[in-house]
Amino acid sequence: MYATRMSNSAELFDKRSDFFRGFFERGAPYEVYLESSPQAHQSRWRDFEQKVELSAPQRDLLLSFTRRMNVLVLSGSWCGDCARQGPMLAAIERSCPAMNMHFIDNGENPELADELRIHGASRVPVVVVLSEDFFEVARFGDRTLTAYRRKAKGELGPACDSGIAPPGGTELQGELAEWIDFFERLQLMLRLSPFLRKRHND
């Protein structure tokens, strides 16, 4: 049905655009989301904020983005992976004027959490990137490859990772770089979209 409609019309559509737009509007910017979380949870996020630093080339890259990107982050303030990756995502948004990011709690939004299940499980964080029309461009979660490599090394090796010790600076930079690569790919997809190039005459 989708292929038939696209073959008969140059118009793009996403039957879930209103669904995602609604949850995006229900979400909140990073600081508002975090301030509404329990204090004990906030402190973990704030600790990781101090460890996130974009390089000059990374900031220049993000500053060069021109296509609007609405980013919806399904999160849980209690979640260790969210406490680590949330500050990375916020730092990326701060360096990217073309990006508008909202965080939303998974426990308070079960319908969205069900839509974004991974391997059958409700996981966080899950990031959904939406176009200026709130068409889904991509989704990603719950850990980057760098994080899974670390987890596999700890859990599948001779000693099981307790999960108490935070990842080192090199691993955090690796995760941050993966997120930036993810957004760069989608920005290029949107920038080169014939539909959007015609709309914006560029």
Protein Blocks (a to p, Z undefined) as FASTA:
>chain_A
ZZmmmmmpcbdcdfklmmmmmmmmmmccfklmmmmpcfklmmmmmmmmmmgccdfklmmm
mmmpmbdcdddddddfklmklmmmmmmmmmmmmmmmkbccddddfklmmmlmmmmpgehi
acddddddddfkopafbdcdfbdfklmmmmmmmmmmmbdcehlaccdfklmmmmmmmmmm
mmmmmmmmmmmmmklmmmnoZZ
